[in-house]
Amino acid sequence: MNELDRLVERASRDPARIALAEGEDRRVLEAAVRAQADGLSAPILVGDAGKISAGLKDLGANAGRFRIEDPKASGLSKRFIDRYLELRRMKGASEADAQAAIADPLGFAAMLVREGEADGMIGGAVATTAHTVRTALQIVGRAADATIVSSFFLMLLTARQHREKGALVFADCGLVVEPNAEELAQIALSSARSCRALIGADPRVAMLSFSTMGSAIHERVDKVVRATQIVRRAEPQLLIDGEMQFDTAFEPVVNTMKAPNSLTRGQANVFIFPNLEAGNIGYKIAQRIGGATAIGPVLQGLAKPCNDLSRGCSVNDIYAMIAVTTVQYRSLVQGTGRQAHTGC
């Protein structure tokens, strides 16, 4: 059983209600049908009810077995519009703004989560990352203990050439462009928690750089060093090394040569990139050349799970994200209870 199989198995033990904001998209429909058939989730399909029903019929599925929410016709829309106005009035939102936000399937899906009608939300198969994340931030809001919302990719090593099979966390590869030291530290702390929740493993964090333990002197290295110090003060028991080159973090033999005092000993499972440019390039190299399966970007730091997809995503990608979002939600509820919203 690989890590994805384990995630699916965990999600199937206690399925969650996951709102799929782009319910008219055929890939989303196929993933929803499969997820429901496998007992992975109770999907909520958001969008034009007629188009969704027709799409389900084309797939040989019974539309009557699915909860379909059409923002234009739902009995929840009026309540959601009023709620949006409450949340955003101080930001200058008008009645027209609220109507437009809830008419948008992403906004409607996010409000399903905010109001407890759904346990998590997935978007981004059609919408941009910027639109998906902005909507989640405005409606669902940050977790009370989060200072920044960031993202990570769950990288699954299952191919024949992978010496060690398993899962790694790469962050931030999709959201925060140029984090400062404090933000980088928060990304590391959030990613360590995500590792525990999704992989079920103790996190071993590598703060990545082009330098290892002082081998280079540069202000960009200084930022990683400061971030590492902040994390150590915040969570002294966390195994974390920094600053560190990737090979030193990943290869025990190289680690012994370059960083003999390392805590992670070349066996890091959480890799924190110094900025979005490095992270985005890094995960795509691992995916396209290295053969790793990339699931994400998974968002962290929100009050409830709201996740993004690549617009080039496959049915398998969406299915995997449904499993991830379900496990995120169950871990949140079982681990820390329902987190308070910070507001918008």
C-alpha positions in Angstrom: 0.0 0.0 0.0 1.5 3.3 -1.1 1.0 6.7 0.6 -1.9 7.6 -1.7 -3.6 4.3 -0.9 -3.2 5.0 2.8 -4.7 8.5 2.4 -7.7 7.1 0.5 -8.1 4.3 3.1 -8.0 6.9 5.9 -10.6 9.1 4.2 -12.9 6.2 3.5 -13.0 5.4 7.2 -14.9 8.6 7.9 -16.0 10.3 4.7 -16.5 14.1 4.7 -18.7 16.4 2.8 -16.5 18.0 0.1 -17.8 20.8 -2.0 -16.5 20.7 -5.6 -16.9 24.2 -6.8 -16.5 23.4 -10.5 -19.2 20.7 -10.7 -19.9 21.2 -14.4 -16.4 20.1 -15.4 -16.3 16.6 -16.7 -13.1 15.8 -14.8 -14.6 16.9 -11.5 -17.8 14.9 -12.2 -15.7 11.7 -12.9 -13.7 12.2 -9.7 -16.9 12.8 -7.7 -18.6 9.6 -9.1 -15.5 7.6 -8.3 -15.1 9.1 -4.8 -18.7 8.4 -3.9 -18.6 4.9 -5.3 -15.5 4.2 -3.3 -17.0 5.6 -0.1 -14.3 8.3 0.0 -16.6 11.3 0.2 -20.1 12.7 0.1 -19.3 15.2 -2.7 -21.4 18.3 -3.1 -21.4 19.4 -6.8 -21.7 23.2 -7.2 -22.8 24.8 -10.5 -25.6 24.8 -13.1 -27.9 21.9 -12.0 -29.0 21.1 -15.5 -25.5 20.8 -16.8 -24.3 18.8 -13.8 -27.3 16.4 -14.1 -26.6 15.9 -17.8 -22.9 15.3 -17.2 -23.7 12.7 -14.5 -26.1 11.0 -16.9 -23.4 10.9 -19.6 -21.2 9.1 -17.1 -23.9 6.6 -16.3 -24.4 7.9 -12.8 -27.7 8.6 -11.0 -27.9 12.4 -10.4 -30.4 11.7 -7.7 -27.7 10.2 -5.5 -25.7 13.4 -5.5 -26.2 16.7 -3.7 -26.2 19.4 -6.3 -26.2 23.1 -5.3 -27.0 25.6 -8.0 -26.2 29.1 -6.8 -28.9 30.6 -9.1 -31.6 28.4 -7.6 -30.5 27.2 -4.2 -32.6 27.9 -1.1 -29.3 28.7 0.6 -28.4 31.6 -1.6 -30.3 34.4 0.2 -28.8 33.3 3.6 -25.4 33.2 2.0 -25.7 36.7 0.5 -26.7 38.1 3.9 -23.8 36.3 5.6 -21.4 37.6 3.0 -22.6 41.2 3.6 -22.0 40.7 7.4 -18.5 39.5 6.8 -17.5 42.0 4.2 -19.4 45.2 5.0 -16.5 46.7 6.8 -14.5 46.1 3.6 -17.0 48.2 1.6 -19.0 45.3 0.1 -22.4 46.2 -1.3 -25.5 44.1 -1.9 -24.5 43.8 -5.5 -21.0 42.6 -4.5 -22.6 40.0 -2.2 -24.9 38.7 -4.9 -22.0 38.4 -7.4 -19.8 36.6 -4.9 -22.5 34.0 -4.0 -23.5 33.6 -7.7 -19.9 32.5 -8.3 -19.6 28.8 -7.7 -16.4 29.3 -5.8 -17.9 31.8 -3.5 -21.0 29.6 -3.0 -18.8 26.6 -2.2 -16.7 28.6 0.2 -19.8 29.7 2.0 -21.0 26.1 2.3 -17.8 25.5 4.2 -18.1 28.7 6.3 -21.7 27.9 7.3 -21.1 24.2 8.1 -23.0 22.9 5.1 -19.7 21.3 3.9 -16.5 20.2 5.6 -14.1 21.3 2.9 -13.9 22.8 -0.6 -11.9 22.2 -3.8 -11.6 24.5 -6.7 -9.0 25.5 -9.3 -9.7 23.0 -12.1 -11.1 25.9 -14.1 -10.5 29.0 -11.9 -7.0 30.5 -11.3 -5.1 29.9 -8.1 -5.4 33.6 -7.3 -9.2 33.5 -7.5 -9.5 30.2 -5.5 -7.3 31.4 -2.7 -8.7 34.9 -2.6 -12.2 33.5 -2.3 -11.2 31.1 0.5 -9.5 33.9 2.4 -12.4 36.3 2.1 -15.1 33.8 3.1 -13.6 31.0 5.1 -10.8 33.0 6.6 -7.5 32.2 8.3 -7.3 29.9 11.3 -7.1 31.8 14.5 -3.5 30.7 15.2 -2.3 31.3 11.6 -0.4 34.4 10.6 -0.1 33.4 6.9 -1.8 31.1 4.5 0.6 29.1 2.5 0.6 25.9 0.4 2.5 22.7 -0.1 2.7 19.8 -2.5 2.5 16.2 -1.3 5.2 14.5 -3.3 4.7 10.7 -3.6 7.7 8.5 -4.3 6.3 5.3 -5.7 8.2 4.8 -9.0 10.7 2.0 -9.6 13.7 4.3 -9.5 12.8 5.7 -6.1 15.2 4.1 -3.6 13.0 5.0 -0.6 9.3 4.9 -1.2 7.0 7.2 0.7 5.8 10.8 0.8 7.5 14.2 1.2 6.2 17.7 1.8 7.5 20.5 -0.5 6.6 24.1 0.6 5.8 26.7 -0.5 5.5 25.9 -4.2 2.3 27.6 -5.1 1.4 30.7 -3.1 3.8 32.9 -1.1 6.2 34.5 -3.6 9.0 36.0 -1.5 8.5 35.2 2.2 10.5 37.0 4.8 12.2 35.1 7.7 9.1 35.2 9.9 6.8 34.1 7.1 9.3 31.3 6.1 9.3 30.1 9.7 5.5 30.0 9.7 5.5 28.0 6.5 7.9 25.5 8.1 5.7 25.2 11.2 2.5 24.8 9.2 4.2 22.2 6.9 5.4 20.2 9.9 1.8 20.0 11.2 0.6 19.1 7.7 3.2 16.3 7.6 1.9 14.9 10.9 -1.8 15.2 9.7 -1.5 13.7 6.2 1.5 11.4 6.3 1.2 10.4 9.9 4.9 10.7 10.4 7.1 12.8 12.6 8.3 15.7 10.6 12.0 16.1 9.8 12.4 19.6 8.3 15.1 20.9 6.0 15.3 24.6 5.4 16.7 24.7 1.9 19.3 27.0 0.5 22.3 27.1 -1.9 24.4 27.0 1.3 24.9 24.3 3.9 25.7 25.3 7.5 27.6 28.4 6.6 29.3 27.2 3.4 28.2 30.5 1.7 27.7 34.0 2.9 24.8 36.0 1.4 21.7 37.9 2.6 19.5 35.2 1.1 21.2 32.6 3.2 20.8 34.9 6.3 17.0 34.8 5.8 16.9 31.0 5.9 19.2 31.0 9.0 16.9 33.5 10.8 13.8 31.5 9.9 15.4 28.3 11.2 16.1 30.0 14.5 12.5 31.3 14.8 11.2 27.8 14.3 13.5 26.3 16.9 12.3 28.9 19.4 8.7 28.2 18.6 8.9 24.4 18.6 12.2 23.2 20.3 11.4 19.5 19.9 11.0 19.7 16.1 13.8 18.1 14.2 14.9 20.9 11.8 18.1 21.7 10.0 19.0 24.9 8.2 20.4 26.3 6.1 20.9 23.2 4.0 21.3 22.2 0.3 18.9 19.6 -1.0 21.4 16.8 -1.5 22.5 17.2 2.1 18.9 17.1 3.3 18.0 14.0 1.2 21.1 11.8 1.0 22.5 10.4 4.3 26.0 9.9 2.9 26.2 13.5 1.7 24.7 14.7 5.0 27.4 13.0 7.0 30.1 14.7 4.9 28.6 18.2 4.7 26.6 18.4 8.0 28.0 16.0 10.6 25.9 17.7 13.3 22.6 17.4 11.4 19.5 16.5 13.3 17.7 15.1 10.3 20.7 13.0 9.1 19.8 13.3 5.5 16.3 11.9 6.0 14.2 15.0 5.8 10.6 14.6 4.8 9.6 18.2 4.9 11.5 20.5 2.5 11.0 24.3 2.9 12.1 26.3 -0.2 13.4 29.8 0.3 10.9 31.3 -2.1 8.2 30.5 -4.6 10.5 30.5 -7.6 12.7 27.8 -6.1 9.8 25.8 -4.8 7.8 25.8 -8.0 10.8 24.8 -10.1 11.8 22.2 -7.6 8.5 20.4 -7.4 8.1 20.3 -11.2 11.6 18.9 -11.7 10.8 16.2 -9.1 7.6 15.5 -10.9 8.6 15.6 -14.5 12.1 14.2 -14.4 12.1 12.5 -11.0 8.8 10.7 -11.6 7.3 11.8 -8.3 3.5 12.2 -8.1 2.6 15.7 -7.0 -0.7 16.4 -5.2 -1.5 20.0 -4.7 -1.2 22.8 -4.1 -2.7 22.0 -0.7 -3.5 25.1 1.3 -2.6 25.4 5.0 -3.5 28.1 7.5 -7.2 28.4 6.7 -9.9 27.8 9.3 -11.2 24.8 7.3 -9.8 22.9 4.4 -10.1 24.7 1.0 -7.8 23.4 -1.7 -6.6 24.4 -5.1 -6.0 22.3 -8.2 -3.9 22.9 -11.3 -6.0 23.8 -14.3 -4.2 20.9 -16.1 -5.3 18.5 -13.4 -6.5 15.0 -14.2 -9.4 13.0 -12.8 -6.8 11.1 -10.6 -5.5 14.4 -9.3 -9.0 15.6 -8.2 -9.7 12.2 -6.7 -6.5 12.4 -4.7 -7.3 16.0 -3.6 -10.7 14.8 -2.3 -8.9 12.3 -0.1 -6.4 14.9 1.1 -9.1 17.4 1.9 -11.1 14.8 3.8 -8.1 13.7 5.9 -7.2 17.4 6.5 -10.7 18.0 7.9 -10.8 14.9 10.1 -7.3 15.7 11.5 -8.5 19.2 12.3 -11.6 18.0 14.1 -9.9 15.2 15.9 -6.7 17.0 16.7 -7.6 20.5 17.6 -11.4 20.8 17.3 -13.0 23.2 15.0 -10.8 26.2 14.6 -12.2 29.7 15.0 -12.4 32.0 12.1 -10.4 35.2 12.1 -13.0 36.9 10.0 -12.2 38.4 6.6 
